[in-house]
Amino acid sequence: MIELTINNIKVKAEEGMTILDAAKSVGIKVPTLCHMKDLFPTGACRICVVEVDGMKGLVPSCAFPVSEGMKVDTNSPRVRRSRKTIVELLIENHPQDCLVCVRNKNCELQDLSERYSVREHRFSGEKKDHAIDISSASMERDPAKCILCGRCVRTCNEVQQVGAIDFTNRGFKTNVTTPYNKGLNVSDCILCGQCILVCPTAALREKSHGKEVQNAINDKKKFTVAQIAPAVRATLGEEYNLPLGTNVTGQLITGLRRLGFDKVFDTNFAADLTILEEATELIDRVTNGKTLPMFTSCCPGWVKYIEQNRPSLLKHVSSCKSPHEMEGAVLKTYYAKKMGLDPKDIYVVSIMPCTVKKFESSRPELSENHIKDVDAVLTTRELVRLFKMAGIDFNDIPESEFDNPLGESTGAAAIFGTSGGVMEAAVRTAYYKVTGEELENLELSDIRGMSGIKESSLDLKGTTVNVAVVNGIGNVDQILDEIEHGESKYHFIEVMACPGGCINGGGQPIHQKPEKLKKRVEALYTIDNKMKNRRSHENKSVQKLYDEFLEYPNSHKAHEILHTTYVDRKAILNS
């Protein structure tokens, strides 16, 4: 430990700690733009500069280590002038459209402008002029709003290890773009939206389906149905300043009904359905010597990644549709017949924590006779905008229950939203289907948490099944390499593209605080713990669906409606 002084406060810090972290340890907030926790600092934006006694120039606190006896001033007149000038220069090269911007009141550049009292335009000159990339089904890229902090580039390259975007050109012409400046739709982008979560402005944002959904609700010929993903109920409350991890399921249902939806169902119902199909598929592969290991198929970002990068391994991916697509398919077959509705008139809206679900819903493989399983996808952020537009305040609305029969679910379905949750739910049911007994310990601690790769083993009456959980697409290549080399020891592998799982999906409320992620995860496990039924095969409505319509898991009928095929996108991109 060493001792230094920051703003006349004695501070004890570990050797090697940066000035930024040392200041934070005593409650002194230094602004940053390029800084990313746990990644090597670049000191590129210089907004975090501080004055160190004895040094001629200002130093970037995010990249400058502390030393014994150092005297630091984070708020000297010189520091304030420097930061204000940086902010002013960024603003002058930025579109002046804050009032109509999707990130209005949730923009770090806007916050810095307020913090340093920028009240006039002191600089003028040529501005960047770039076309907006709207080629993707999920995301939009607006280079004119980019402030070159590099956080999206680092997230895509270092965290996700996809490498779909990077810096190009130099000086004033520097830009963040895809290779050859092509559209996101023909790049390596998997549309996970992690870049959106770290972007300080609106240079990256989801493609909104808000207008389409509102038009459908107002169309008297349409029977509009909303379904809610497990992760959304644990995060949406943040936008209403509710305590972190607040479960707002009841208010969500009421809010959706007040928006005008005819029915509100729970995607968790289809999560239970997914487990029965997926567990049955796994058992068939293990017992009959079919392709192993088997990968989960719930995450469309992961599916897009393997289609683009390792199409030769697609036979390892479960053929199950993702839960919200299963729900949509059941709505337009079983439910439509049961209610006497024309499938063409049913408009299904999925409320998702995810941006790539928008792309997924547009896949031709997920439609029948030109009728899509899911018609539109709203991210958590988009839904909040619709609620606010309609004057719906979560602090003052009652709770409601889901409509049935597609609203019943178990605790196993709730944990789908966190890394390891799909695997844990699958193990609970697979154990029962093989042994005829219920798994006593339902909390599989080995595959919980935020580690990159988690693994466990399960004894199914003499048969050992090895499972793994890949947390974040940046950790998957190691597993894929092992499979290609014939060295994999696993039977079943869960992959979630977003670190932490859907709870940290690209469509969730934007945050930069790790404690928020922890609280979100805890909320889902709490829901699971409080449920009467915690195993997917205990869902009575799912059992009824099989009795009345699907016959049994993995039946021919179930395959027609609940399963899909995949595409060699590597060949398409290279053509």
VOGU-3710 file (C-alpha; in Angstrom, 3 decimals, decimal comma):
1> mieltinnik> 0,000/0,000/0,000  1,110/3,523/-0,745  -0,181/6,911/0,383  -1,009/9,880/-1,793  -3,115/13,013/-1,618  -6,107/13,655/-3,876  -7,849/17,011/-3,497  -6,152/17,386/-0,083  -7,563/14,018/1,037  -5,124/11,386/2,281
11> vkaeegmtil> -5,670/8,225/0,259  -4,219/4,745/0,745  -4,014/2,805/-2,504  -2,527/-0,415/-3,777  0,632/-0,151/-5,820  -0,229/-0,170/-9,531  -3,711/1,288/-8,999  -4,656/4,132/-11,328  -5,425/7,638/-10,122  -8,989/7,134/-11,377
21> daaksvgikv> -9,569/4,090/-9,156  -7,813/5,678/-6,185  -10,058/8,750/-6,458  -13,136/6,555/-6,747  -12,164/4,718/-3,560  -12,699/7,917/-1,550  -15,825/9,075/-3,333  -14,228/11,440/-5,858  -15,842/11,033/-9,284  -13,684/11,708/-12,299
31> ptlchmkdlf> -15,522/11,757/-15,660  -14,569/9,219/-18,327  -15,602/8,361/-21,878  -13,131/5,836/-23,277  -12,499/4,008/-19,993  -13,863/0,481/-19,606  -13,608/-1,464/-16,375  -11,440/-4,618/-16,571  -9,986/-3,645/-19,966  -6,499/-2,195/-20,457
41> ptgacricvv> -6,783/1,619/-20,368  -6,116/3,660/-23,496  -6,345/7,235/-22,198  -7,710/8,208/-25,594  -10,513/10,665/-24,814  -8,587/12,724/-22,195  -11,789/13,747/-20,431  -10,409/12,194/-17,228  -7,286/14,367/-17,098  -6,053/15,518/-13,692
51> evdgmkglvp> -3,248/17,728/-12,431  -0,322/16,051/-10,675  2,028/18,221/-8,635  5,413/18,488/-10,322  4,229/17,414/-13,768  4,115/19,915/-16,618  1,085/18,542/-18,461  -2,223/17,101/-17,359  -2,305/13,298/-17,170  -5,106/10,824/-17,989
61> scafpvsegm> -6,188/9,446/-14,612  -7,545/6,216/-16,128  -4,079/5,193/-17,348  -1,702/6,885/-14,889  -0,544/4,819/-11,867  -0,367/6,242/-8,361  2,957/6,666/-6,584  4,090/7,315/-3,019  3,565/10,920/-1,930  1,813/11,929/-5,155
71> kvdtnsprvr> -0,357/15,042/-4,946  -3,326/15,106/-7,304  -5,950/17,733/-8,055  -8,978/16,470/-10,003  -10,841/19,783/-9,981  -8,322/22,578/-10,515  -9,228/25,505/-12,826  -6,816/24,112/-15,408  -8,473/20,682/-15,280  -11,969/22,132/-15,560
81> rsrktivell> -10,997/24,303/-18,545  -9,415/21,345/-20,304  -12,422/19,079/-19,796  -14,853/21,773/-20,832  -12,895/22,432/-24,019  -12,899/18,722/-24,885  -16,668/18,569/-24,374  -17,210/21,724/-26,441  -15,166/20,316/-29,324  -17,110/17,052/-29,226
91> ienhpqdclv> -20,411/18,929/-29,256  -19,430/21,088/-32,224  -18,713/17,979/-34,282  -21,990/16,381/-33,178  -25,524/16,694/-34,626  -27,469/19,321/-32,727  -30,597/17,186/-32,420  -30,788/16,308/-28,738  -34,534/16,898/-28,426  -35,355/14,319/-31,111
101> cvrnkncelq> -32,582/11,882/-30,236  -33,429/8,444/-28,848  -30,829/8,966/-26,109  -32,144/12,354/-24,969  -31,721/12,575/-21,160  -29,704/9,356/-21,216  -26,596/10,558/-23,048  -23,150/10,841/-21,510  -22,148/13,697/-23,797  -25,275/15,568/-22,760
111> dlserysvre> -24,473/14,894/-19,093  -20,918/16,198/-19,485  -22,219/19,295/-21,228  -24,431/19,986/-18,244  -21,716/19,140/-15,723  -19,248/21,627/-17,229  -21,842/24,324/-17,921  -21,463/24,436/-21,687  -23,839/27,257/-22,558  -22,592/28,554/-25,900
121> hrfsgekkdh> -21,005/27,423/-29,160  -17,422/28,679/-29,083  -16,092/26,688/-32,020  -17,259/26,293/-35,585  -16,000/24,432/-38,611  -16,545/21,436/-40,822  -18,584/18,580/-39,344  -18,570/14,878/-40,010  -21,155/13,843/-42,553  -21,953/10,140/-42,690
131> aidissasme> -24,950/8,162/-43,902  -26,912/6,174/-41,323  -26,557/2,412/-41,726  -30,077/0,939/-41,558  -29,259/-2,267/-43,433  -29,624/-4,533/-40,410  -32,927/-5,953/-39,183  -31,927/-5,248/-35,583  -29,656/-2,226/-35,268  -28,894/1,185/-36,731
141> rdpakcilcg> -25,468/2,817/-36,898  -25,173/6,620/-37,055  -21,480/7,581/-37,472  -22,314/11,299/-37,252  -23,106/10,804/-33,565  -19,934/8,841/-32,865  -17,481/10,618/-30,526  -14,699/8,071/-31,178  -14,466/6,907/-27,566  -13,781/3,393/-28,878
151> rcvrtcnevq> -15,933/1,569/-26,366  -17,991/-0,191/-29,033  -14,820/-1,272/-30,852  -13,275/-2,670/-27,698  -16,468/-4,460/-26,703  -16,828/-6,060/-30,139  -13,151/-6,989/-30,447  -11,954/-7,680/-26,904  -15,072/-8,767/-25,009  -17,240/-10,407/-27,665
161> qvgaidftnr> -14,275/-11,145/-29,979  -16,459/-10,807/-33,055  -14,533/-7,972/-34,694  -17,367/-6,580/-36,796  -16,341/-2,919/-36,359  -13,092/-0,993/-35,974  -11,458/2,381/-36,528  -10,642/3,457/-40,069  -8,801/6,486/-41,535  -6,911/9,039/-39,453
171> gfktnvttpy> -7,273/12,538/-38,034  -10,527/14,345/-38,759  -11,599/11,515/-41,096  -11,323/8,857/-38,389  -14,440/6,746/-38,311  -15,778/3,601/-36,667  -17,214/1,297/-39,281  -17,429/-2,211/-40,679  -14,819/-3,649/-43,075  -15,017/-1,794/-46,408
181> nkglnvsdci> -17,742/0,374/-44,827  -20,411/-2,133/-45,803  -23,749/-2,503/-44,015  -24,090/-4,387/-40,741  -26,277/-6,896/-42,559  -23,297/-8,203/-44,579  -20,681/-7,891/-41,850  -19,610/-10,363/-39,167  -21,906/-8,588/-36,686  -24,116/-10,983/-34,697
191> lcgqcilvcp> -26,395/-8,089/-33,655  -26,004/-8,854/-29,933  -26,249/-5,130/-29,148  -23,481/-5,090/-26,543  -22,018/-2,139/-28,455  -25,280/-0,252/-27,868  -24,989/-0,764/-24,110  -21,529/0,828/-23,978  -22,114/3,606/-26,516  -22,294/6,977/-24,673
201> taalrekshg> -24,455/8,586/-27,364  -26,891/7,270/-29,992  -24,270/6,327/-32,572  -25,566/2,784/-32,101  -29,186/1,999/-31,358  -31,837/-0,656/-31,930  -34,103/-0,523/-34,957  -37,478/0,417/-33,528  -40,652/-1,577/-34,125  -42,714/0,879/-32,075
211> kevqnaindk> -44,753/2,339/-34,938  -45,574/-1,065/-36,405  -46,774/-2,307/-33,026  -48,923/0,774/-32,424  -50,463/0,421/-35,882  -51,300/-3,229/-35,191  -52,903/-2,390/-31,842  -55,054/0,247/-33,541  -56,072/-2,120/-36,334  -59,455/-3,558/-35,312
221> kkftvaqiap> -58,932/-6,534/-37,612  -55,837/-7,623/-35,694  -55,856/-9,802/-32,588  -52,780/-8,469/-30,828  -50,844/-10,624/-28,398  -47,847/-9,638/-26,269  -45,442/-12,087/-24,667  -42,859/-11,168/-22,029  -39,362/-12,661/-21,774  -38,099/-13,692/-18,309
231> avratlgeey> -35,284/-11,112/-18,164  -37,512/-8,100/-18,897  -39,496/-8,372/-15,653  -36,313/-7,975/-13,595  -34,994/-4,882/-15,390  -37,798/-2,669/-16,655  -38,378/-1,200/-13,193  -34,975/0,494/-13,400  -36,447/2,950/-15,908  -38,948/4,004/-13,223
241> nlplgtnvtg> -36,319/4,348/-10,485  -37,581/1,275/-8,659  -35,066/-0,616/-6,487  -32,639/-2,726/-8,529  -33,962/-6,208/-9,188  -37,608/-5,319/-8,577  -39,915/-7,895/-10,153  -42,479/-5,874/-12,137  -44,309/-8,769/-13,823  -47,766/-7,771/-12,564
251> qlitglrrlg> -47,386/-4,117/-13,560  -46,010/-5,157/-16,952  -49,111/-7,196/-17,695  -51,418/-4,348/-16,666  -49,393/-1,853/-18,697  -49,551/-3,995/-21,840  -53,315/-4,365/-21,482  -53,642/-0,611/-21,105  -51,631/-0,174/-24,295  -54,382/-2,140/-26,022
261> fdkvfdtnfa> -53,127/-5,722/-26,359  -55,929/-8,287/-26,493  -53,955/-10,942/-24,630  -50,745/-10,993/-22,598  -48,910/-14,296/-22,344  -45,663/-15,371/-20,737  -42,657/-16,455/-22,814  -41,779/-18,555/-19,770  -44,530/-20,955/-20,851  -42,550/-21,588/-24,040
271> adltileeat> -39,314/-21,774/-22,047  -40,786/-24,774/-20,231  -41,875/-26,149/-23,600  -38,343/-25,630/-24,943  -36,878/-27,617/-22,073  -39,114/-30,615/-22,730  -38,178/-30,587/-26,416  -34,485/-29,900/-25,824  -34,076/-32,409/-22,990  -35,761/-35,095/-25,088
281> elidrvtngk> -33,496/-34,291/-28,027  -30,429/-34,521/-25,780  -31,464/-37,894/-24,339  -32,055/-39,211/-27,859  -28,598/-38,069/-28,947  -26,885/-39,585/-25,895  -28,700/-42,930/-25,912  -28,663/-43,473/-29,680  -25,136/-42,344/-30,438  -26,121/-39,252/-32,414
291> tlpmftsccp> -24,095/-36,053/-32,831  -22,595/-34,798/-29,570  -22,068/-32,449/-27,899  -25,397/-30,706/-28,400  -25,610/-26,919/-28,151  -28,598/-24,948/-26,914  -30,384/-22,865/-29,556  -32,186/-20,291/-27,389  -29,804/-17,431/-28,200  -30,143/-16,142/-31,798
301> gwvkyieqnr> -26,881/-14,200/-31,481  -25,045/-17,445/-30,798  -26,871/-19,214/-33,636  -25,924/-16,404/-36,041  -22,307/-16,621/-34,845  -21,947/-20,339/-35,563  -23,767/-19,968/-38,896  -21,252/-17,296/-39,919  -18,060/-18,720/-38,437  -18,348/-22,495/-37,949
311> psllkhvssc> -21,164/-23,736/-40,223  -19,592/-27,210/-40,303  -20,625/-27,559/-36,637  -24,297/-26,642/-37,128  -25,285/-30,300/-36,696  -24,319/-29,892/-33,042  -26,951/-27,175/-32,474  -30,349/-28,243/-31,138  -33,086/-27,901/-33,745  -35,422/-26,310/-31,179
321> ksphemegav> -36,718/-22,837/-31,923  -36,049/-20,233/-29,247  -38,816/-19,858/-26,615  -40,497/-16,722/-28,011  -40,582/-18,264/-31,495  -42,120/-21,435/-30,047  -44,727/-19,316/-28,295  -45,518/-17,512/-31,526  -45,819/-20,793/-33,429  -48,141/-22,273/-30,806
331> lktyyakkmg> -50,254/-19,106/-30,826  -50,762/-19,290/-34,583  -51,586/-23,012/-34,616  -52,950/-24,509/-31,401  -54,312/-21,289/-29,882  -55,728/-19,989/-33,184  -57,638/-23,235/-33,705  -58,812/-23,311/-30,110  -60,131/-19,728/-30,257  -61,452/-19,864/-33,833
341> ldpkdiyvvs> -59,012/-17,221/-35,067  -57,356/-16,873/-38,461  -53,555/-17,077/-37,941  -53,170/-14,194/-40,411  -55,095/-11,945/-38,026  -52,989/-12,769/-34,956  -50,230/-10,210/-34,425  -47,600/-11,469/-31,978  -45,286/-8,985/-30,251  -42,348/-10,267/-28,209
351> impctvkkfe> -41,059/-8,053/-25,396  -37,401/-9,013/-25,329  -34,156/-7,981/-23,601  -32,434/-8,615/-26,909  -31,726/-6,796/-30,181  -30,903/-9,840/-32,307  -34,395/-11,238/-31,663  -35,544/-8,660/-34,229  -33,329/-10,336/-36,814  -34,455/-13,762/-35,646
361> ssrpelsenh> -38,144/-12,933/-36,086  -37,449/-12,013/-39,722  -35,827/-15,349/-40,580  -37,803/-17,164/-43,316  -37,177/-20,459/-41,481  -39,388/-19,160/-38,664  -42,570/-18,767/-40,645  -45,192/-21,011/-42,204  -47,037/-20,163/-45,430  -45,589/-16,630/-45,228
371> ikdvdavltt> -47,055/-16,206/-41,734  -44,299/-15,280/-39,293  -44,209/-16,951/-35,866  -43,479/-13,533/-34,321  -44,509/-10,326/-36,089  -42,542/-7,735/-34,106  -40,016/-7,495/-31,305  -39,816/-4,655/-28,792  -36,751/-4,261/-26,609  -37,175/-3,345/-22,951
381> relvrlfkma> -36,168/0,218/-23,838  -38,738/0,481/-26,641  -41,542/-0,736/-24,404  -40,681/1,871/-21,780  -41,003/4,564/-24,453  -44,464/3,305/-25,391  -45,515/3,210/-21,737  -44,333/6,768/-21,160  -46,049/7,955/-24,340  -49,302/6,395/-23,066
391> gidfndipes> -48,906/7,968/-19,615  -48,461/4,608/-17,855  -46,566/5,043/-14,584  -45,322/1,874/-12,927  -45,411/3,547/-9,544  -49,188/3,845/-9,732  -50,718/0,859/-11,542  -52,074/-2,412/-10,089  -50,726/-5,872/-10,829  -52,450/-8,378/-13,115
401> efdnplgest> -52,113/-12,056/-13,986  -51,120/-13,528/-17,341  -53,779/-14,859/-19,678  -53,934/-18,619/-19,996  -53,264/-21,285/-21,167  -50,020/-19,821/-22,525  -49,287/-17,879/-19,357  -48,450/-20,662/-16,914  -44,775/-21,308/-16,148  -42,361/-22,797/-13,629
411> gaaaifgtsg> -39,329/-21,518/-11,788  -37,094/-23,300/-14,292  -38,354/-20,989/-17,023  -37,648/-17,838/-15,001  -33,920/-18,510/-14,812  -33,636/-18,724/-18,619  -32,675/-15,051/-18,477  -29,310/-15,591/-16,806  -26,162/-17,411/-17,855  -26,475/-21,081/-16,876
421> gvmeaavrta> -30,239/-20,879/-16,442  -31,153/-22,836/-19,576  -28,712/-25,588/-18,641  -29,963/-25,722/-15,064  -33,570/-25,969/-16,226  -32,672/-28,667/-18,769  -30,797/-30,739/-16,207  -33,770/-30,677/-13,821  -36,004/-32,212/-16,503  -33,450/-34,497/-18,189
431> yykvtgeele> -32,698/-36,112/-14,824  -36,375/-36,865/-14,299  -36,932/-38,190/-17,818  -33,994/-40,626/-17,539  -34,278/-41,734/-13,910  -37,986/-41,284/-13,193  -36,955/-39,430/-10,038  -36,834/-35,746/-9,228  -33,479/-34,032/-8,845  -33,226/-33,081/-5,178
441> nlelsdirgm> -30,716/-30,224/-5,400  -32,186/-27,784/-7,906  -29,536/-25,092/-7,385  -26,606/-26,093/-9,591  -23,971/-23,730/-8,207  -21,228/-25,032/-10,529  -22,865/-23,448/-13,558  -24,030/-20,225/-11,916  -22,067/-16,991/-11,866  -20,160/-14,860/-14,353
451> sgikessldl> -17,173/-17,050/-15,230  -16,494/-17,349/-18,955  -16,830/-21,132/-19,068  -18,575/-23,119/-16,317  -18,916/-26,893/-16,213  -20,521/-29,675/-14,208  -21,251/-33,409/-14,389  -24,486/-35,270/-13,783  -24,902/-38,947/-12,898  -27,961/-40,307/-14,690
461> kgttvnvavv> -28,099/-43,731/-13,036  -24,694/-44,862/-14,232  -24,391/-42,553/-17,241  -22,237/-39,492/-16,655  -23,319/-36,440/-18,617  -20,830/-33,571/-18,798  -22,293/-30,116/-19,336  -20,780/-26,688/-19,935  -22,046/-23,116/-19,947  -20,398/-20,474/-22,135
471> ngignvdqil> -21,002/-16,995/-20,761  -20,503/-14,486/-23,577  -19,724/-15,237/-27,215  -16,101/-14,188/-26,678  -15,504/-17,445/-24,790  -16,998/-19,900/-27,284  -14,121/-20,441/-29,727  -12,161/-22,537/-27,213  -15,104/-24,950/-27,003  -15,577/-24,983/-30,786
481> deiehgesky> -11,882/-25,700/-31,354  -12,061/-28,693/-29,012  -15,048/-30,093/-30,923  -13,345/-29,638/-34,293  -10,261/-31,437/-32,969  -12,349/-34,267/-31,505  -11,265/-33,397/-27,961  -14,536/-32,281/-26,362  -15,602/-34,089/-23,201  -19,035/-32,461/-23,062
491> hfievmacpg> -22,460/-33,797/-23,951  -24,505/-30,603/-23,631  -23,386/-26,964/-23,904  -25,295/-23,741/-23,276  -24,098/-20,629/-25,091  -25,367/-17,104/-24,463  -23,907/-14,338/-26,627  -24,305/-11,587/-24,020  -22,085/-11,688/-20,914  -24,376/-12,583/-18,018
501> gcingggqpi> -27,069/-13,879/-20,373  -30,303/-12,174/-21,457  -30,344/-10,192/-18,225  -27,582/-8,136/-19,880  -29,044/-8,245/-23,389  -28,481/-5,491/-25,919  -32,076/-4,270/-25,555  -31,984/-3,770/-21,791  -31,849/-0,438/-19,906  -28,426/1,089/-20,483
511> hqkpeklkkr> -26,138/1,020/-17,476  -22,436/1,044/-16,632  -22,701/-0,372/-13,108  -21,824/-4,050/-12,438  -23,984/-4,103/-9,294  -27,063/-3,647/-11,484  -26,301/-6,878/-13,305  -25,918/-8,758/-10,037  -29,272/-7,525/-8,754  -30,996/-8,487/-12,005
521> vealytidnk> -29,662/-12,040/-11,725  -30,725/-12,298/-8,076  -34,256/-11,247/-9,055  -34,634/-14,200/-11,441  -33,309/-16,724/-8,944  -35,704/-15,282/-6,359  -38,635/-15,815/-8,737  -37,512/-19,426/-9,212  -37,184/-20,035/-5,468  -40,677/-18,728/-4,764
531> mknrrshenk> -42,431/-20,789/-7,440  -44,522/-23,794/-6,392  -43,352/-25,742/-9,452  -39,667/-25,408/-10,303  -39,290/-28,050/-13,004  -40,474/-27,528/-16,582  -42,153/-30,938/-16,827  -44,469/-29,902/-13,965  -46,157/-27,226/-16,116  -49,790/-28,424/-16,415
541> svqklydefl> -50,549/-26,190/-19,398  -47,585/-27,594/-21,313  -48,742/-31,116/-20,476  -52,195/-30,218/-21,799  -50,680/-28,812/-24,994  -49,035/-32,173/-25,675  -52,207/-34,112/-24,824  -54,425/-31,995/-27,064  -52,103/-31,075/-29,916  -48,402/-31,984/-29,966
551> eypnshkahe> -48,762/-35,623/-28,813  -45,367/-35,943/-27,077  -41,938/-34,202/-26,987  -40,045/-34,497/-30,285  -43,073/-35,993/-32,053  -43,483/-35,400/-35,774  -46,088/-32,736/-34,965  -43,771/-31,074/-32,446  -40,966/-31,004/-35,013  -43,212/-29,356/-37,578
561> ilhttyvdrk> -44,144/-26,523/-35,231  -41,377/-26,183/-32,635  -38,177/-27,026/-34,519  -36,218/-25,298/-37,281  -33,193/-25,473/-39,574  -30,083/-23,315/-39,952  -28,166/-21,562/-42,727  -24,515/-21,565/-43,815  -24,070/-17,789/-43,610  -20,319/-18,042/-44,111
571> ailns> -20,916/-19,186/-47,666  -23,490/-16,423/-48,197  -21,184/-13,687/-46,857  -18,298/-14,935/-49,005  -20,381/-15,144/-52,171
//
